[in-house]
Every structure is written in structure tokens, then in C-alpha cells.
Amino acid sequence: MSQTFEFYDRQAKSAEAEAAKAQLENVRDRELRSAAAWRSMADRQLLIDSERAKSEEVRAARRAAELEAAADNAHYAVKD
């Protein structure tokens, strides 16, 4: 199951809110560690999404170049 940045971000904010209202230090620390982990996952997801978009742009450009080359080559095709 693929998660989104929004999911990870929401989880991080929830953990931060729980840490802010925690009365016990160990609970606050646990929630802060959780928030840091969720934030790290959110940041990593942003990077993945960015790299995926770049890869798709490269593939689209390559497909366009191949189609253009095929169209150019069609003009030079020898007919029997």
C-alpha cells in the first residue's frame, strides 16, 4: 500500500500535538520521537515523488523523440 506525503505529514502533526499536551516526560519524548520518524517519512516521500516526476518527464521526452524519429524515418522508407 502506497502512502502519501499528506498521510505522513498528518501523522507527524498528530504526534506533535500529543507531545505538546503530554504531562509525563516519557510520553512527551515518545511522541516527539514518533513525530520525528513520521516527519522523516514525509520528507522521504516528497523526495520519492519528486524523483518519480523527473523520471516520468525523461520517459515522456524519450517517447516523443522516438515518435519524431519514427515519423522522420517513415519519409525515407523504400516502397516495393
N, C-alpha and C positions, 0 to 999 in steps of 0.2 A: 504494500500500500504506500503510495507516494504522498508525502506530506508537503504542505506549502509553507512559505515564509510566514504567512498570516497565522497559521496554526502555532508554529514555534514562537512567534512574537507574542501571541495571546497567552501561551503557557508561561513565558518569561515574565510578562506583566502580572499575571496572576500570582506567581511565586514571589515577585517583588512586593505585591500588595500584602500577601500573607506575612512576609518578613517584617513589613512596616508595622503591622498590628500585633505581632508576636510579643508576648510578655516574657517568655523564657528565652534566655540567650541561646541555648542549644537549638530551639525551634527556629529562632531567627537565623542562626548560622546555617541550619539545614536548608531553609527556604532560600537564602542567599546563594548557597551552592547550587541549588536547583535552578534558580534564576540564571546563574552564570552558565550552566550547562545548556539550558534552553536557548539562551542568547547566542551561545556558540553555534548551536544547531541552526538557528535562524540566519546567522551570518554566513555559515557554510552553504545554506540553501540559496541565499542570494548569489553567491559565487557560482554555484552549480547552474542556476537559472541564467546567469549572465553568459557563462561558457556555452551553455546549450543554445542560446540565441545566436551567439557568434558562429557556432558550428553550423547552424541552420542557414545563416547568411552565406557562409562559404559554400555549402552544398547547393544552395539556390543559384549562386553566381556560377558555379561549375556546370550545373544543369543548363543554365541559359547559354553559356559559352558552347557547350556541346550541341545544343539545338541550333545555334547560329552556325557552327562549323558544319553540321549536317546539312543545313539549308544551302550553305555556300557550295558544298561538295555535290549537292544534287544538280546544280547548274552545269557541272563538269562531267556528269555521268554519261557514259557512252551507251547509246541506244542501238540495239541489234536490228 
